[in-house]
Amino acid sequence: MGSAAPAVKAALYAGLTTLYAADAAVQVIYGPRGTVTRSDLISVGRIRTTAELATIGPNRARTEDHDVTVVFSTSRTGPQDQQQTVTERCYALVAVFDAWLIASPNETLAITGAQQTWARVTELDLTEPDSAEALAAGRQASITTTVRVRTRI
């Protein structure tokens, strides 16, 4: 079964790369974390797709819902009072992405070969590491988002 999933992931990566290109602190990567070269990292990761077939017609189109995990991470060296700065920076990065995503025509992600496409951030999950090892390295925050993308192919 063919799917728009690869195009969805590539479009999110391209959009994020363009959106944060002017921010020298942000690194956008496709897939799992690799070598981190900047203080802020955005990773376009896991994608889970469910498909629903149309009920009639010889060439039945499929509606696909893609849940893409996009992780926004920030880190800074420094004492405990830096945690608020790090956490708020992480939420600010998500807010910029969310505002960009809901603005027309970005909600379609310019995906070629798919119709009736839209995308929205549907879930946020903040993590602030609290182990002694992590705290010794500085302050960190990560927000794991789920981006729901609907396509019709």
Backbone as CSV, one residue per row, in Angstrom:
resi,resn,N_x,N_y,N_z,CA_x,CA_y,CA_z,C_x,C_y,C_z
1,MET,0.849,-1.176,0.000,0.000,0.000,0.000,0.891,1.235,0.000
2,GLY,0.700,2.116,-0.966,1.427,3.377,-1.000,0.907,4.310,0.078
3,SER,1.694,5.282,0.439,1.307,6.202,1.495,1.943,7.565,1.252
4,ALA,1.300,8.593,1.787,1.854,9.946,1.732,2.807,10.191,2.896
5,ALA,3.015,9.206,3.769,3.840,9.390,4.974,5.238,9.944,4.683
6,PRO,5.986,9.395,3.716,7.320,9.964,3.458,7.253,11.436,3.037
7,ALA,6.257,11.791,2.241,6.105,13.177,1.800,5.727,14.089,2.971
8,VAL,4.915,13.576,3.881,4.523,14.343,5.065,5.740,14.660,5.923
9,LYS,6.544,13.637,6.196,7.725,13.834,7.036,8.711,14.789,6.367
10,ALA,8.934,14.623,5.076,9.846,15.495,4.337,9.331,16.938,4.326
11,ALA,8.016,17.119,4.183,7.433,18.464,4.155,7.559,19.147,5.517
12,LEU,7.354,18.404,6.593,7.531,18.981,7.929,8.983,19.394,8.150
13,TYR,9.909,18.532,7.764,11.329,18.848,7.898,11.686,20.105,7.092
14,ALA,11.232,20.166,5.857,11.524,21.324,5.012,10.915,22.599,5.597
15,GLY,9.687,22.503,6.067,9.030,23.672,6.655,9.747,24.172,7.898
16,LEU,10.119,23.251,8.785,10.838,23.636,10.002,12.207,24.222,9.682
17,THR,12.906,23.632,8.716,14.226,24.129,8.322,14.128,25.557,7.807
18,THR,13.128,25.834,6.999,12.924,27.176,6.464,12.502,28.146,7.568
19,LEU,11.582,27.705,8.418,11.038,28.555,9.476,12.123,29.038,10.433
20,TYR,13.052,28.163,10.794,14.076,28.505,11.791,15.442,28.813,11.172
21,ALA,15.508,28.999,9.865,16.790,29.229,9.178,17.528,30.451,9.710
22,ALA,16.813,31.473,10.101,17.457,32.713,10.556,17.872,32.664,12.028
23,ASP,17.478,31.633,12.739,17.801,31.509,14.165,19.047,30.651,14.317
24,ALA,20.164,31.284,14.586,21.454,30.579,14.659,21.526,29.577,15.808
25,ALA,20.623,29.662,16.778,20.646,28.741,17.914,19.935,27.422,17.613
26,VAL,19.195,27.350,16.508,18.336,26.192,16.234,18.950,25.278,15.179
27,GLN,18.939,23.991,15.490,19.347,22.935,14.559,18.120,22.059,14.309
28,VAL,17.772,21.835,13.052,16.641,20.969,12.695,17.209,19.706,12.075
29,ILE,16.755,18.551,12.571,17.244,17.284,12.034,16.085,16.391,11.619
30,TYR,16.355,15.538,10.663,15.389,14.561,10.152,15.707,13.236,10.825
31,GLY,14.806,12.760,11.649,15.021,11.476,12.303,15.558,11.616,13.715
32,PRO,16.120,10.534,14.236,16.582,10.535,15.620,17.753,11.493,15.840
33,ARG,17.921,11.849,17.093,19.011,12.765,17.456,20.342,12.221,16.986
34,GLY,21.089,13.096,16.415,22.457,12.772,16.019,23.388,13.679,16.788
35,THR,24.379,14.185,16.119,25.305,15.121,16.735,24.613,16.469,16.898
36,VAL,24.583,16.962,18.114,23.945,18.245,18.400,25.006,19.335,18.305
37,THR,24.755,20.330,17.446,25.734,21.389,17.234,25.263,22.748,17.743
38,ARG,24.020,22.828,18.211,23.481,24.113,18.677,22.725,23.902,19.988
39,SER,22.354,24.992,20.625,21.707,24.889,21.937,20.227,24.505,21.840
40,ASP,19.618,24.680,20.688,18.215,24.306,20.480,18.147,23.297,19.344
41,LEU,17.377,22.256,19.567,17.294,21.166,18.595,15.835,20.839,18.319
42,ILE,15.508,20.675,17.043,14.167,20.233,16.641,14.358,18.987,15.802
43,SER,13.690,17.917,16.210,13.837,16.629,15.538,12.489,16.151,15.010
44,VAL,12.429,15.883,13.708,11.225,15.319,13.094,11.411,13.810,13.113
45,GLY,10.649,13.136,13.959,10.903,11.723,14.203,9.810,10.779,13.739
46,ARG,9.362,9.969,14.659,8.424,8.870,14.411,7.170,9.369,13.709
47,ILE,6.645,8.522,12.823,5.368,8.813,12.171,4.518,7.554,12.200
48,ARG,3.276,7.727,12.624,2.319,6.609,12.671,1.149,6.995,11.779
49,THR,0.796,6.107,10.848,-0.236,6.413,9.866,-1.379,5.418,9.970
50,THR,-2.598,5.950,9.968,-3.786,5.111,9.858,-4.515,5.529,8.583
51,ALA,-5.124,4.550,7.913,-5.783,4.824,6.634,-7.238,4.399,6.696
52,GLU,-8.055,5.153,5.983,-9.476,4.850,5.875,-9.852,4.880,4.402
53,LEU,-10.375,3.770,3.899,-10.760,3.693,2.495,-12.135,4.295,2.274
54,ALA,-12.307,4.936,1.113,-13.626,5.411,0.728,-14.517,4.197,0.488
55,THR,-15.808,4.346,0.694,-16.703,3.185,0.629,-17.141,2.810,-0.767
56,ILE,-17.114,3.748,-1.712,-17.558,3.406,-3.064,-16.584,3.961,-4.093
57,GLY,-16.691,3.426,-5.317,-15.887,3.929,-6.426,-14.836,2.933,-6.858
58,PRO,-14.532,2.922,-8.160,-13.565,1.959,-8.678,-12.125,2.276,-8.244
59,ASN,-11.798,3.531,-8.177,-10.449,3.938,-7.749,-10.576,4.663,-6.420
60,ARG,-10.868,3.903,-5.403,-11.183,4.494,-4.105,-9.982,5.222,-3.507
61,ALA,-10.225,6.476,-3.193,-9.185,7.261,-2.532,-9.107,6.841,-1.067
62,ARG,-7.972,7.135,-0.468,-7.757,6.830,0.948,-7.521,8.121,1.704
63,THR,-8.107,8.221,2.871,-7.769,9.302,3.785,-6.776,8.739,4.774
64,GLU,-5.657,9.421,4.918,-4.635,8.985,5.865,-4.468,10.043,6.950
65,ASP,-4.401,9.578,8.186,-4.055,10.431,9.311,-2.659,10.043,9.762
66,HIS,-1.771,11.018,9.739,-0.375,10.792,10.114,-0.113,11.520,11.427
67,ASP,0.340,10.816,12.431,0.749,11.437,13.692,2.273,11.446,13.709
68,VAL,2.832,12.636,13.578,4.282,12.798,13.487,4.789,13.358,14.809
69,THR,5.825,12.727,15.350,6.451,13.210,16.575,7.531,14.216,16.213
70,VAL,7.369,15.426,16.707,8.372,16.471,16.523,8.809,16.906,17.919
71,VAL,10.107,16.771,18.197,10.634,17.077,19.523,11.418,18.383,19.461
72,PHE,11.051,19.303,20.345,11.739,20.580,20.506,12.543,20.487,21.799
73,SER,13.856,20.680,21.724,14.718,20.579,22.907,15.576,21.824,23.027
74,THR,15.760,22.271,24.260,16.658,23.386,24.522,17.566,23.021,25.682
75,SER,18.753,23.586,25.682,19.682,23.366,26.797,20.560,24.591,26.964
76,ARG,20.920,24.853,28.198,21.814,25.958,28.528,22.682,25.513,29.703
77,THR,23.906,25.971,29.729,24.734,25.729,30.898,24.331,26.748,31.951
78,GLY,24.500,26.384,33.191,24.197,27.336,34.247,23.427,26.727,35.394
79,PRO,23.172,27.526,36.404,22.524,27.046,37.624,21.015,26.880,37.460
80,GLN,20.396,26.533,38.559,18.969,26.219,38.584,18.100,27.353,38.051
81,ASP,18.498,28.595,38.255,17.655,29.702,37.812,17.552,29.794,36.286
82,GLN,18.357,29.001,35.566,18.272,28.947,34.113,17.128,28.053,33.625
83,GLN,16.561,27.226,34.513,15.524,26.280,34.078,14.320,26.990,33.480
84,GLN,13.868,28.054,34.109,12.712,28.774,33.584,13.009,29.329,32.190
85,THR,14.195,29.873,32.002,14.602,30.399,30.698,14.559,29.307,29.641
86,VAL,15.093,28.146,29.984,15.154,27.019,29.043,13.752,26.525,28.701
87,THR,12.920,26.348,29.717,11.558,25.850,29.500,10.755,26.837,28.652
88,GLU,10.849,28.115,28.973,10.097,29.118,28.217,10.596,29.235,26.776
89,ARG,11.892,29.069,26.565,12.438,29.073,25.199,11.861,27.907,24.403
90,CYS,11.766,26.764,25.038,11.232,25.575,24.371,9.777,25.817,23.944
91,TYR,8.972,26.359,24.855,7.579,26.666,24.516,7.494,27.741,23.425
92,ALA,8.418,28.694,23.434,8.424,29.736,22.405,8.704,29.138,21.023
93,LEU,9.625,28.184,20.944,9.906,27.515,19.674,8.659,26.795,19.157
94,VAL,7.945,26.102,20.048,6.718,25.402,19.660,5.663,26.410,19.189
95,ALA,5.543,27.532,19.903,4.534,28.533,19.555,4.780,29.111,18.159
96,VAL,6.038,29.364,17.822,6.372,29.873,16.486,5.950,28.865,15.419
97,PHE,6.258,27.598,15.654,5.889,26.537,14.715,4.369,26.420,14.594
98,ASP,3.670,26.429,15.727,2.216,26.288,15.716,1.567,27.445,14.959
99,ALA,2.032,28.672,15.203,1.481,29.836,14.506,1.740,29.741,13.001
100,TRP,2.935,29.271,12.632,3.265,29.107,11.215,2.379,28.046,10.578
101,LEU,2.165,26.963,11.296,1.422,25.830,10.755,-0.040,26.166,10.492
102,ILE,-0.647,26.987,11.334,-2.073,27.276,11.152,-2.325,28.423,10.168
103,ALA,-1.261,29.097,9.730,-1.413,30.185,8.765,-1.484,29.613,7.343
104,SER,-2.466,30.074,6.586,-2.593,29.627,5.207,-1.439,30.190,4.394
105,PRO,-0.839,29.459,3.493,-1.171,28.112,3.064,-0.343,27.025,3.751
106,ASN,0.316,27.350,4.851,1.221,26.393,5.481,0.523,25.133,5.995
107,GLU,-0.764,25.233,6.332,-1.454,24.056,6.868,-1.516,22.914,5.862
108,THR,-1.261,23.194,4.606,-1.249,22.122,3.606,0.132,21.496,3.456
109,LEU,1.148,22.133,3.993,2.539,21.670,3.919,3.050,21.511,2.487
110,ALA,2.281,21.990,1.518,2.681,21.911,0.102,3.062,20.496,-0.313
111,ILE,2.311,19.520,0.142,2.592,18.117,-0.169,2.095,17.802,-1.573
112,THR,2.976,17.352,-2.423,2.632,17.002,-3.794,1.994,15.615,-3.823
113,GLY,0.929,15.475,-4.582,0.297,14.173,-4.758,-0.748,13.829,-3.706
114,ALA,-1.035,14.749,-2.814,-2.066,14.510,-1.795,-3.048,15.675,-1.827
115,GLN,-4.321,15.360,-1.666,-5.370,16.379,-1.679,-5.910,16.581,-0.269
116,GLN,-6.600,17.699,-0.078,-7.271,18.008,1.179,-6.346,17.794,2.376
117,THR,-5.200,18.386,2.295,-4.210,18.207,3.334,-4.313,19.319,4.373
118,TRP,-4.206,18.962,5.634,-4.088,19.947,6.705,-3.215,19.367,7.800
119,ALA,-2.675,20.238,8.623,-1.796,19.803,9.706,-2.007,20.696,10.920
120,ARG,-1.969,20.085,12.102,-2.142,20.816,13.364,-1.331,20.143,14.457
121,VAL,-0.824,20.946,15.388,-0.221,20.402,16.600,-1.374,19.971,17.501
122,THR,-1.385,18.702,17.893,-2.511,18.189,18.678,-2.134,17.784,20.098
123,GLU,-0.846,17.732,20.392,-0.439,17.266,21.718,0.939,17.828,22.064
124,LEU,1.123,18.194,23.332,2.413,18.660,23.846,2.732,17.900,25.124
125,ASP,4.000,17.532,25.301,4.426,16.837,26.516,5.804,17.375,26.922
126,LEU,5.848,18.145,28.020,7.091,18.744,28.498,7.849,17.778,29.396
127,THR,9.164,17.691,29.176,10.059,16.915,30.039,11.213,17.815,30.457
128,GLU,11.478,17.854,31.759,12.629,18.568,32.297,13.451,17.560,33.090
129,PRO,14.573,17.101,32.539,15.367,16.083,33.227,15.772,16.555,34.623
130,ASP,15.700,15.621,35.592,16.034,16.007,36.954,17.079,15.103,37.602
131,SER,17.736,14.278,36.803,18.792,13.431,37.362,20.019,14.291,37.669
132,ALA,20.803,13.861,38.630,22.008,14.602,39.010,22.951,14.756,37.827
133,GLU,23.069,13.725,37.021,23.946,13.764,35.844,23.480,14.817,34.839
134,ALA,22.177,14.836,34.586,21.637,15.810,33.633,21.780,17.233,34.171
135,LEU,21.508,17.420,35.440,21.594,18.760,36.027,23.028,19.270,36.066
136,ALA,23.992,18.369,36.218,25.402,18.767,36.221,25.827,19.308,34.860
137,ALA,25.159,18.860,33.811,25.481,19.303,32.455,24.814,20.633,32.108
138,GLY,23.892,21.102,32.944,23.174,22.347,32.684,21.685,22.123,32.780
139,ARG,20.930,23.021,32.217,19.465,22.941,32.263,18.933,22.555,30.896
140,GLN,17.930,21.689,30.898,17.365,21.175,29.655,15.844,21.141,29.751
141,ALA,15.213,21.244,28.604,13.766,21.047,28.487,13.493,20.475,27.108
142,SER,12.537,19.571,27.048,12.106,19.003,25.769,10.589,18.983,25.738
143,ILE,10.046,19.368,24.628,8.603,19.259,24.414,8.404,18.328,23.228
144,THR,7.765,17.210,23.505,7.415,16.262,22.458,6.022,16.634,21.967
145,THR,5.938,16.973,20.686,4.652,17.335,20.114,4.189,16.231,19.168
146,THR,2.890,16.139,19.038,2.306,15.301,18.005,1.676,16.240,16.990
147,VAL,2.090,16.097,15.745,1.524,16.885,14.664,0.642,15.946,13.851
148,ARG,-0.654,16.227,13.826,-1.597,15.409,13.060,-1.708,16.003,11.669
149,VAL,-1.456,15.189,10.661,-1.536,15.612,9.265,-2.533,14.686,8.569
150,ARG,-3.519,15.264,7.921,-4.513,14.467,7.187,-4.293,14.678,5.698
151,THR,-4.194,13.561,4.991,-4.041,13.608,3.532,-5.079,12.708,2.892
152,ARG,-5.352,12.987,1.646,-6.234,12.137,0.835,-5.468,11.792,-0.421
153,ILE,-5.232,10.503,-0.602,-4.459,10.078,-1.765,-5.259,9.090,-2.604
